[in-house]
Amino acid sequence: MIVNFSVQNFGSIKDKQTLSFEAEKSTHLEDHYIIKTNSGLRLLKLALIYGANASGKTTILKALDFLREIVLEPAKKKTDSLEFNPFLFDSKTPKQNSVISLDFIQNEVRYFYEVEFNKNAIVNEELNFFNPNKANVFKRTTDIKKQFTEITFGSKIKKDKAFEKTLESNTLWNNTVLGGFLKTNIELKELKEVTDWFKDYLKRLIYIRTDLQGYVTERINKTEIEKELVVNILRKADFNISNILIQEEEKDIPDGFLEFIEKQLKTPDEQINELKSKGKITSVNLEFEHTVNDKKYTLPFELESQGTRRYYGFAGLLSLLIRNSVAFPIDELEASLHPELYIHFLLSFLINSNKSQIIATTHNREILDSKDIFRNDVIWFADKSETCATELYSLSDFDSSIVRDTSNIFNAYKSGKLGGTPNLGDYYIDISNEKK
């Protein structure tokens, strides 16, 4: 579970910004919002980030996804650049390093992981754990001139010199130590625990354009997602869907398809080679069965409404959040969802999940108008400073002079007292110079 997440000099973020899942002292809606750990931490299941367009909401999620990627998908060549931009609206920051840190729980052990990097290399990296006192797992530095990684392990970590040298040789200067570990045939409990957390708990960022249909359908086919549970979730959301029908069909590979997925989608070489040897691709046909007046009708997925198609994906995510311990970053959670369905999804997650978390950006302000379904500490705002840098802060940071009661929060946000709203000009557009 995520405890705290911090970002500095990444995209629209200049100075260090921290998003915390640590709950404040309030016991409001405790049973549904709070995850209690053995160490006494009270962690929130949910973080919703509000803000105007281009305020940096999505950048927070991108930074978390970037960290996941450099851990699980290390660069294969030392000439590969890290795909990110530092803060560019400043003369100094493009030449400075960026920093991302993550405080999280894995199997009841608390870890703190920090990476300092630039476009060419991981400059510094450190992993600590608390059990219960702080202990260092490793510290990593990079000799930029030699493009060489040096790793030093903490005194409590059992390993030998051969282990260190093997890991160093497999950790390119643009790889994290965790990424290097995944490429190396060696074992170390602490490194495995942390890489497993990134692989199993922290999921990929879900964008509006993410193919949730394919993601969910594939996992239903592999029984990683229970089809019956997805059907039940859809039915609970007032869709009269009684079954999900999935049929697979093998077809010849279309001309240019392999080249497209290799260059445009950056598909791994092993998958490309597997397709080449097979000579065919598997096409999946998805249909929903609807029961209307006790009669069953099937409808191809493409003919379902945009809202139904979107919620099918969210029903799959919800089933994973309920049955497993996972975290999903989601961009623009409300996209294609009716406001009531949006709230239904959140409440279904909060009531039925145990140790899962959602961190999402949103423009849905109506949830601020009901004290019955949200806590102040799950609401965050992204705003732009005078230097166009993203600033992140929580609703719980405001004192009672601004946030007094249920209705005041929605009104305060609309009026701009909480920030995170567009600073719009008048509606007049000067077209006097337009050519006639």
One Martini backbone bead per residue (centre of mass of N, CA, C, O) as a GRO file, in nm:
protein
  436
    1MET     BB    1   0.099   0.034   0.018
    2ILE     BB    2   0.051   0.366   0.006
    3VAL     BB    3   0.176   0.648   0.181
    4ASN     BB    4   0.395   0.811   0.000
    5PHE     BB    5   0.438   1.073  -0.265
    6SER     BB    6   0.720   1.213  -0.451
    7VAL     BB    7   0.798   1.520  -0.650
    8GLN     BB    8   1.076   1.649  -0.865
    9ASN     BB    9   1.135   1.779  -1.156
   10PHE     BB   10   0.846   1.704  -1.325
   11GLY     BB   11   0.741   1.860  -1.559
   12SER     BB   12   0.522   2.078  -1.390
   13ILE     BB   13   0.721   2.004  -1.159
   14LYS     BB   14   0.940   2.158  -0.940
   15ASP     BB   15   0.879   2.133  -0.658
   16LYS     BB   16   0.818   1.954  -0.399
   17GLN     BB   17   0.560   1.699  -0.407
   18THR     BB   18   0.297   1.563  -0.185
   19LEU     BB   19   0.127   1.252  -0.155
   20SER     BB   20  -0.106   1.136   0.093
   21PHE     BB   21  -0.242   0.833   0.271
   22GLU     BB   22  -0.258   0.962   0.539
   23ALA     BB   23  -0.464   0.985   0.792
   24GLU     BB   24  -0.641   1.161   0.974
   25LYS     BB   25  -0.801   1.165   1.288
   26SER     BB   26  -1.055   1.121   1.169
   27THR     BB   27  -1.357   0.894   1.190
   28HIS     BB   28  -1.479   0.948   0.928
   29LEU     BB   29  -1.560   0.673   0.756
   30GLU     BB   30  -1.354   0.453   0.859
   31ASP     BB   31  -1.453   0.163   0.755
   32HIS     BB   32  -1.415   0.252   0.431
   33TYR     BB   33  -1.127   0.430   0.415
   34ILE     BB   34  -0.955   0.249   0.617
   35ILE     BB   35  -0.622   0.122   0.657
   36LYS     BB   36  -0.485  -0.108   0.885
   37THR     BB   37  -0.183  -0.153   1.032
   38ASN     BB   38   0.047  -0.313   1.235
   39SER     BB   39   0.205  -0.023   1.286
   40GLY     BB   40  -0.056   0.200   1.297
   41LEU     BB   41  -0.143   0.276   1.033
   42ARG     BB   42  -0.359   0.510   0.843
   43LEU     BB   43  -0.494   0.430   0.535
   44LEU     BB   44  -0.599   0.530   0.231
   45LYS     BB   45  -0.791   0.435  -0.056
   46LEU     BB   46  -0.817   0.749  -0.146
   47ALA     BB   47  -0.742   0.981  -0.432
   48LEU     BB   48  -0.850   1.310  -0.531
   49ILE     BB   49  -0.778   1.518  -0.820
   50TYR     BB   50  -0.806   1.853  -0.858
   51GLY     BB   51  -0.834   2.069  -1.159
   52ALA     BB   52  -0.726   2.231  -1.402
   53ASN     BB   53  -0.627   2.257  -1.695
   54ALA     BB   54  -0.282   2.229  -1.681
   55SER     BB   55  -0.210   2.181  -1.354
   56GLY     BB   56  -0.088   1.861  -1.306
   57LYS     BB   57  -0.248   1.605  -1.238
   58THR     BB   58  -0.130   1.389  -1.439
   59THR     BB   59   0.169   1.414  -1.353
   60ILE     BB   60   0.147   1.253  -1.095
   61LEU     BB   61   0.076   0.985  -1.238
   62LYS     BB   62   0.319   0.975  -1.434
   63ALA     BB   63   0.537   0.952  -1.217
   64LEU     BB   64   0.442   0.680  -1.104
   65ASP     BB   65   0.462   0.530  -1.378
   66PHE     BB   66   0.763   0.585  -1.426
   67LEU     BB   67   0.868   0.430  -1.184
   68ARG     BB   68   0.756   0.158  -1.266
   69GLU     BB   69   0.908   0.138  -1.538
   70ILE     BB   70   1.214   0.159  -1.432
   71VAL     BB   71   1.179  -0.109  -1.277
   72LEU     BB   72   1.029  -0.320  -1.493
   73GLU     BB   73   1.164  -0.151  -1.768
   74PRO     BB   74   1.459  -0.169  -1.846
   75ALA     BB   75   1.705  -0.071  -2.018
   76LYS     BB   76   1.913  -0.226  -2.269
   77LYS     BB   77   2.068   0.044  -2.320
   78LYS     BB   78   2.301   0.298  -2.234
   79THR     BB   79   2.179   0.500  -2.472
   80ASP     BB   80   1.921   0.526  -2.339
   81SER     BB   81   1.658   0.732  -2.268
   82LEU     BB   82   1.470   0.896  -2.051
   83GLU     BB   83   1.109   0.941  -2.056
   84PHE     BB   84   1.133   1.278  -1.989
   85ASN     BB   85   1.060   1.598  -1.825
   86PRO     BB   86   1.149   1.864  -1.695
   87PHE     BB   87   1.136   2.169  -1.584
   88LEU     BB   88   1.105   2.441  -1.839
   89PHE     BB   89   1.026   2.727  -1.670
   90ASP     BB   90   1.354   2.732  -1.640
   91SER     BB   91   1.703   2.774  -1.638
   92LYS     BB   92   1.785   2.535  -1.424
   93THR     BB   93   1.612   2.262  -1.422
   94PRO     BB   94   1.720   2.119  -1.691
   95LYS     BB   95   2.011   2.071  -1.523
   96GLN     BB   96   1.861   1.915  -1.316
   97ASN     BB   97   1.759   1.688  -1.109
   98SER     BB   98   1.539   1.429  -1.045
   99VAL     BB   99   1.272   1.332  -0.800
  100ILE     BB  100   1.162   1.013  -0.659
  101SER     BB  101   0.934   0.904  -0.398
  102LEU     BB  102   0.854   0.601  -0.191
  103ASP     BB  103   0.603   0.505   0.045
  104PHE     BB  104   0.562   0.157   0.157
  105ILE     BB  105   0.373  -0.154   0.172
  106GLN     BB  106   0.511  -0.493   0.227
  107ASN     BB  107   0.423  -0.738   0.412
  108GLU     BB  108   0.432  -0.531   0.672
  109VAL     BB  109   0.657  -0.363   0.530
  110ARG     BB  110   0.846  -0.071   0.535
  111TYR     BB  111   0.926   0.145   0.257
  112PHE     BB  112   1.203   0.344   0.111
  113TYR     BB  113   1.210   0.505  -0.216
  114GLU     BB  114   1.483   0.658  -0.413
  115VAL     BB  115   1.516   0.870  -0.715
  116GLU     BB  116   1.787   1.003  -0.908
  117PHE     BB  117   1.763   1.193  -1.222
  118ASN     BB  118   1.810   1.188  -1.574
  119LYS     BB  119   1.808   1.134  -1.912
  120ASN     BB  120   2.070   0.930  -1.883
  121ALA     BB  121   2.047   0.875  -1.556
  122ILE     BB  122   2.103   0.717  -1.255
  123VAL     BB  123   2.245   0.879  -0.991
  124ASN     BB  124   2.050   0.802  -0.744
  125GLU     BB  125   1.989   0.535  -0.490
  126GLU     BB  126   1.737   0.420  -0.242
  127LEU     BB  127   1.684   0.162   0.020
  128ASN     BB  128   1.447   0.122   0.285
  129PHE     BB  129   1.364  -0.017   0.612
  130PHE     BB  130   1.103  -0.110   0.863
  131ASN     BB  131   1.186  -0.347   1.157
  132PRO     BB  132   1.116  -0.096   1.297
  133ASN     BB  133   1.377   0.010   1.217
  134LYS     BB  134   1.596   0.169   1.034
  135ALA     BB  135   1.721   0.027   0.718
  136ASN     BB  136   1.960  -0.051   0.483
  137VAL     BB  137   1.984  -0.192   0.169
  138PHE     BB  138   2.070   0.048  -0.045
  139LYS     BB  139   2.329   0.225  -0.232
  140ARG     BB  140   2.346   0.444  -0.521
  141THR     BB  141   2.593   0.525  -0.764
  142THR     BB  142   2.713   0.738  -1.039
  143ASP     BB  143   2.955   0.737  -1.285
  144ILE     BB  144   2.931   0.953  -1.536
  145LYS     BB  145   3.199   0.924  -1.696
  146LYS     BB  146   3.192   0.591  -1.684
  147GLN     BB  147   2.907   0.467  -1.666
  148PHE     BB  148   2.892   0.364  -1.349
  149THR     BB  149   2.789   0.135  -1.103
  150GLU     BB  150   2.739   0.178  -0.743
  151ILE     BB  151   2.698  -0.066  -0.472
  152THR     BB  152   2.564  -0.042  -0.132
  153PHE     BB  153   2.516  -0.236   0.144
  154GLY     BB  154   2.377  -0.305   0.421
  155SER     BB  155   2.456  -0.459   0.724
  156LYS     BB  156   2.171  -0.644   0.723
  157ILE     BB  157   2.266  -0.758   0.446
  158LYS     BB  158   2.281  -1.067   0.292
  159LYS     BB  159   2.597  -1.106   0.120
  160ASP     BB  160   2.821  -1.105  -0.153
  161LYS     BB  161   3.057  -0.998  -0.372
  162ALA     BB  162   2.940  -1.143  -0.620
  163PHE     BB  163   2.666  -1.016  -0.603
  164GLU     BB  164   2.747  -0.720  -0.638
  165LYS     BB  165   2.896  -0.748  -0.914
  166THR     BB  166   2.659  -0.865  -1.073
  167LEU     BB  167   2.462  -0.630  -1.027
  168GLU     BB  168   2.639  -0.401  -1.139
  169SER     BB  169   2.675  -0.524  -1.433
  170ASN     BB  170   2.336  -0.519  -1.469
  171THR     BB  171   2.346  -0.200  -1.395
  172LEU     BB  172   2.286   0.038  -1.566
  173TRP     BB  173   2.303   0.383  -1.564
  174ASN     BB  174   1.975   0.364  -1.673
  175ASN     BB  175   1.927   0.182  -1.424
  176THR     BB  176   1.789   0.032  -1.183
  177VAL     BB  177   1.847  -0.188  -0.938
  178LEU     BB  178   1.578  -0.333  -0.970
  179GLY     BB  179   1.611  -0.377  -1.277
  180GLY     BB  180   1.878  -0.534  -1.254
  181PHE     BB  181   1.765  -0.767  -1.082
  182LEU     BB  182   1.562  -0.871  -1.309
  183LYS     BB  183   1.833  -0.945  -1.498
  184THR     BB  184   1.920  -1.135  -1.253
  185ASN     BB  185   2.052  -1.453  -1.122
  186ILE     BB  186   1.935  -1.355  -0.824
  187GLU     BB  187   1.898  -1.341  -0.457
  188LEU     BB  188   1.679  -1.108  -0.265
  189LYS     BB  189   1.437  -1.044  -0.059
  190GLU     BB  190   1.403  -0.731  -0.067
  191LEU     BB  191   1.404  -0.700  -0.380
  192LYS     BB  192   1.165  -0.889  -0.432
  193GLU     BB  193   0.950  -0.745  -0.267
  194VAL     BB  194   0.961  -0.477  -0.430
  195THR     BB  195   0.918  -0.584  -0.721
  196ASP     BB  196   0.647  -0.718  -0.652
  197TRP     BB  197   0.498  -0.460  -0.584
  198PHE     BB  198   0.519  -0.330  -0.866
  199LYS     BB  199   0.384  -0.575  -1.016
  200ASP     BB  200   0.118  -0.639  -0.824
  201TYR     BB  201   0.014  -0.355  -0.708
  202LEU     BB  202   0.122  -0.154  -0.924
  203LYS     BB  203  -0.044  -0.016  -1.175
  204ARG     BB  204  -0.123   0.107  -1.455
  205LEU     BB  205  -0.208   0.374  -1.619
  206ILE     BB  206  -0.534   0.510  -1.667
  207TYR     BB  207  -0.666   0.615  -1.951
  208ILE     BB  208  -0.902   0.708  -2.167
  209ARG     BB  209  -0.748   0.535  -2.408
  210THR     BB  210  -0.757   0.284  -2.267
  211ASP     BB  211  -0.789  -0.069  -2.320
  212LEU     BB  212  -1.012  -0.210  -2.117
  213GLN     BB  213  -1.142  -0.431  -2.276
  214GLY     BB  214  -0.886  -0.600  -2.332
  215TYR     BB  215  -0.786  -0.624  -2.041
  216VAL     BB  216  -1.040  -0.770  -1.925
  217THR     BB  217  -1.085  -1.000  -2.130
  218GLU     BB  218  -0.812  -1.138  -2.093
  219ARG     BB  219  -0.856  -1.196  -1.780
  220ILE     BB  220  -1.103  -1.368  -1.811
  221ASN     BB  221  -0.969  -1.588  -1.988
  222LYS     BB  222  -0.740  -1.630  -1.743
  223THR     BB  223  -0.899  -1.604  -1.458
  224GLU     BB  224  -0.820  -1.320  -1.313
  225ILE     BB  225  -1.121  -1.266  -1.378
  226GLU     BB  226  -1.449  -1.271  -1.275
  227LYS     BB  227  -1.722  -1.290  -1.462
  228GLU     BB  228  -1.951  -1.293  -1.249
  229LEU     BB  229  -1.861  -1.031  -1.108
  230VAL     BB  230  -1.890  -0.841  -1.350
  231VAL     BB  231  -2.190  -0.893  -1.395
  232ASN     BB  232  -2.278  -0.801  -1.113
  233ILE     BB  233  -2.173  -0.510  -1.137
  234LEU     BB  234  -2.343  -0.431  -1.384
  235ARG     BB  235  -2.618  -0.488  -1.252
  236LYS     BB  236  -2.583  -0.289  -1.009
  237ALA     BB  237  -2.558  -0.045  -1.239
  238ASP     BB  238  -2.823  -0.089  -1.428
  239PHE     BB  239  -2.755  -0.330  -1.610
  240ASN     BB  240  -2.910  -0.582  -1.829
  241ILE     BB  241  -2.675  -0.790  -1.773
  242SER     BB  242  -2.629  -1.164  -1.788
  243ASN     BB  243  -2.373  -1.183  -1.995
  244ILE     BB  244  -2.049  -1.294  -2.117
  245LEU     BB  245  -1.924  -1.321  -2.454
  246ILE     BB  246  -1.640  -1.525  -2.559
  247GLN     BB  247  -1.459  -1.533  -2.875
  248GLU     BB  248  -1.219  -1.717  -3.057
  249GLU     BB  249  -1.004  -1.624  -3.349
  250GLU     BB  250  -0.805  -1.727  -3.612
  251LYS     BB  251  -0.577  -1.518  -3.803
  252ASP     BB  252  -0.421  -1.370  -4.033
  253ILE     BB  253  -0.161  -1.164  -4.078
  254PRO     BB  254  -0.150  -0.857  -4.154
  255ASP     BB  255  -0.024  -0.627  -4.340
  256GLY     BB  256   0.202  -0.445  -4.127
  257PHE     BB  257   0.153  -0.535  -3.829
  258LEU     BB  258   0.436  -0.602  -3.716
  259GLU     BB  259   0.561  -0.324  -3.772
  260PHE     BB  260   0.368  -0.161  -3.598
  261ILE     BB  261   0.411  -0.304  -3.311
  262GLU     BB  262   0.720  -0.259  -3.309
  263LYS     BB  263   0.735   0.064  -3.354
  264GLN     BB  264   0.472   0.190  -3.212
  265LEU     BB  265   0.434  -0.025  -2.947
  266LYS     BB  266   0.693  -0.172  -2.846
  267THR     BB  267   0.714  -0.472  -2.876
  268PRO     BB  268   0.847  -0.737  -2.771
  269ASP     BB  269   1.051  -0.962  -2.927
  270GLU     BB  270   0.920  -1.230  -2.827
  271GLN     BB  271   0.637  -1.163  -2.942
  272ILE     BB  272   0.715  -1.126  -3.236
  273ASN     BB  273   0.838  -1.411  -3.279
  274GLU     BB  274   0.582  -1.566  -3.207
  275LEU     BB  275   0.409  -1.453  -3.440
  276LYS     BB  276   0.590  -1.542  -3.674
  277SER     BB  277   0.577  -1.853  -3.614
  278LYS     BB  278   0.261  -1.870  -3.621
  279GLY     BB  279   0.104  -1.664  -3.841
  280LYS     BB  280  -0.108  -1.569  -3.616
  281ILE     BB  281  -0.408  -1.426  -3.484
  282THR     BB  282  -0.615  -1.337  -3.211
  283SER     BB  283  -0.959  -1.304  -3.218
  284VAL     BB  284  -1.196  -1.110  -3.028
  285ASN     BB  285  -1.534  -1.178  -2.935
  286LEU     BB  286  -1.771  -0.942  -2.798
  287GLU     BB  287  -2.061  -1.007  -2.588
  288PHE     BB  288  -2.385  -0.915  -2.471
  289GLU     BB  289  -2.624  -1.025  -2.244
  290HIS     BB  290  -2.976  -0.960  -2.251
  291THR     BB  291  -3.250  -0.926  -2.019
  292VAL     BB  292  -3.586  -0.907  -2.156
  293ASN     BB  293  -3.864  -1.023  -2.051
  294ASP     BB  294  -3.714  -1.316  -2.021
  295LYS     BB  295  -3.526  -1.242  -2.263
  296LYS     BB  296  -3.255  -1.317  -2.482
  297TYR     BB  297  -2.989  -1.087  -2.583
  298THR     BB  298  -2.748  -1.002  -2.826
  299LEU     BB  299  -2.457  -0.770  -2.818
  300PRO     BB  300  -2.228  -0.611  -2.954
  301PHE     BB  301  -1.992  -0.415  -2.819
  302GLU     BB  302  -2.003  -0.183  -3.044
  303LEU     BB  303  -2.329  -0.130  -2.974
  304GLU     BB  304  -2.270  -0.014  -2.728
  305SER     BB  305  -2.244   0.215  -2.519
  306GLN     BB  306  -2.003   0.415  -2.396
  307GLY     BB  307  -2.077   0.370  -2.097
  308THR     BB  308  -2.080   0.058  -2.103
  309ARG     BB  309  -1.791   0.016  -2.206
  310ARG     BB  310  -1.652   0.169  -1.975
  311TYR     BB  311  -1.782  -0.003  -1.734
  312TYR     BB  312  -1.661  -0.270  -1.804
  313GLY     BB  313  -1.377  -0.186  -1.729
  314PHE     BB  314  -1.449  -0.097  -1.433
  315ALA     BB  315  -1.554  -0.373  -1.343
  316GLY     BB  316  -1.279  -0.510  -1.369
  317LEU     BB  317  -1.128  -0.330  -1.172
  318LEU     BB  318  -1.314  -0.380  -0.929
  319SER     BB  319  -1.258  -0.684  -0.905
  320LEU     BB  320  -0.955  -0.644  -0.839
  321LEU     BB  321  -0.992  -0.455  -0.589
  322ILE     BB  322  -1.154  -0.673  -0.424
  323ARG     BB  323  -0.977  -0.951  -0.460
  324ASN     BB  324  -0.730  -0.764  -0.421
  325SER     BB  325  -0.401  -0.606  -0.389
  326VAL     BB  326  -0.434  -0.281  -0.534
  327ALA     BB  327  -0.321  -0.012  -0.762
  328PHE     BB  328  -0.495   0.266  -0.934
  329PRO     BB  329  -0.426   0.480  -1.179
  330ILE     BB  330  -0.662   0.751  -1.280
  331ASP     BB  331  -0.768   0.927  -1.558
  332GLU     BB  332  -1.050   1.067  -1.559
  333LEU     BB  333  -1.285   0.897  -1.409
  334GLU     BB  334  -1.562   1.035  -1.541
  335ALA     BB  335  -1.539   0.929  -1.814
  336SER     BB  336  -1.847   0.834  -1.953
  337LEU     BB  337  -1.987   0.902  -1.672
  338HIS     BB  338  -2.229   0.920  -1.475
  339PRO     BB  339  -2.245   1.068  -1.176
  340GLU     BB  340  -2.386   0.822  -1.038
  341LEU     BB  341  -2.181   0.608  -1.143
  342TYR     BB  342  -1.931   0.730  -1.019
  343ILE     BB  343  -2.027   0.698  -0.723
  344HIS     BB  344  -2.085   0.396  -0.736
  345PHE     BB  345  -1.795   0.309  -0.780
  346LEU     BB  346  -1.668   0.429  -0.524
  347LEU     BB  347  -1.853   0.287  -0.315
  348SER     BB  348  -1.792  -0.004  -0.404
  349PHE     BB  349  -1.495   0.013  -0.335
  350LEU     BB  350  -1.503   0.108  -0.033
  351ILE     BB  351  -1.691  -0.131   0.077
  352ASN     BB  352  -1.532  -0.401  -0.071
  353SER     BB  353  -1.253  -0.329   0.003
  354ASN     BB  354  -0.930  -0.363   0.174
  355LYS     BB  355  -0.606  -0.309   0.020
  356SER     BB  356  -0.688  -0.089  -0.180
  357GLN     BB  357  -0.613   0.167  -0.441
  358ILE     BB  358  -0.695   0.509  -0.545
  359ILE     BB  359  -0.564   0.733  -0.803
  360ALA     BB  360  -0.735   1.036  -0.912
  361THR     BB  361  -0.861   1.222  -1.159
  362THR     BB  362  -1.091   1.520  -1.159
  363HIS     BB  363  -1.416   1.715  -1.232
  364ASN     BB  364  -1.607   1.616  -1.006
  365ARG     BB  365  -1.785   1.832  -0.784
  366GLU     BB  366  -2.035   1.695  -0.642
  367ILE     BB  367  -1.888   1.537  -0.412
  368LEU     BB  368  -1.844   1.806  -0.238
  369ASP     BB  369  -2.172   1.818  -0.155
  370SER     BB  370  -2.109   1.542   0.029
  371LYS     BB  371  -2.032   1.432   0.347
  372ASP     BB  372  -2.128   1.124   0.326
  373ILE     BB  373  -1.886   1.041   0.080
  374PHE     BB  374  -1.646   1.214   0.221
  375ARG     BB  375  -1.316   1.307   0.286
  376ASN     BB  376  -1.089   1.555   0.313
  377ASP     BB  377  -0.815   1.367   0.275
  378VAL     BB  378  -0.902   1.276  -0.038
  379ILE     BB  379  -0.876   1.576  -0.122
  380TRP     BB  380  -0.723   1.727  -0.407
  381PHE     BB  381  -0.506   1.997  -0.536
  382ALA     BB  382  -0.425   2.144  -0.850
  383ASP     BB  383  -0.192   2.413  -0.906
  384LYS     BB  384  -0.081   2.725  -1.024
  385SER     BB  385   0.171   2.919  -1.023
  386GLU     BB  386   0.340   3.202  -1.125
  387THR     BB  387   0.558   2.981  -1.262
  388CYS     BB  388   0.385   2.725  -1.369
  389ALA     BB  389   0.371   2.546  -1.117
  390THR     BB  390   0.295   2.272  -0.940
  391GLU     BB  391   0.046   2.247  -0.679
  392LEU     BB  392  -0.006   2.041  -0.384
  393TYR     BB  393  -0.321   1.991  -0.200
  394SER     BB  394  -0.532   1.961   0.075
  395LEU     BB  395  -0.835   2.002   0.221
  396SER     BB  396  -0.716   1.954   0.519
  397ASP     BB  397  -0.536   2.227   0.514
  398PHE     BB  398  -0.786   2.375   0.581
  399ASP     BB  399  -0.958   2.582   0.760
  400SER     BB  400  -1.269   2.668   0.908
  401SER     BB  401  -1.297   2.949   0.754
  402ILE     BB  402  -1.346   2.784   0.475
  403VAL     BB  403  -1.425   2.494   0.611
  404ARG     BB  404  -1.735   2.415   0.769
  405ASP     BB  405  -1.939   2.268   0.565
  406THR     BB  406  -2.099   2.095   0.333
  407SER     BB  407  -2.165   2.340   0.128
  408ASN     BB  408  -1.889   2.503   0.134
  409ILE     BB  409  -1.703   2.333  -0.046
  410PHE     BB  410  -1.838   2.369  -0.318
  411ASN     BB  411  -1.849   2.681  -0.311
  412ALA     BB  412  -1.545   2.730  -0.265
  413TYR     BB  413  -1.454   2.599  -0.529
  414LYS     BB  414  -1.621   2.767  -0.732
  415SER     BB  415  -1.493   3.050  -0.616
  416GLY     BB  416  -1.166   2.977  -0.559
  417LYS     BB  417  -1.070   2.928  -0.250
  418LEU     BB  418  -0.914   2.636  -0.325
  419GLY     BB  419  -0.853   2.624  -0.600
  420GLY     BB  420  -0.816   2.448  -0.909
  421THR     BB  421  -0.922   2.668  -1.111
  422PRO     BB  422  -1.005   2.836  -1.371
  423ASN     BB  423  -0.865   3.137  -1.530
  424LEU     BB  424  -1.097   3.319  -1.677
  425GLY     BB  425  -1.206   3.507  -1.917
  426ASP     BB  426  -1.369   3.644  -2.137
  427TYR     BB  427  -1.574   3.583  -2.435
  428TYR     BB  428  -1.413   3.773  -2.599
  429ILE     BB  429  -1.308   3.779  -2.949
  430ASP     BB  430  -1.067   3.912  -3.149
  431ILE     BB  431  -1.155   3.959  -3.517
  432SER     BB  432  -1.058   4.227  -3.668
  433ASN     BB  433  -0.800   4.080  -3.834
  434GLU     BB  434  -0.967   3.926  -4.012
  435LYS     BB  435  -0.994   3.798  -4.308
  436LYS     BB  436  -1.222   3.872  -4.594
   0.00000   0.00000   0.00000
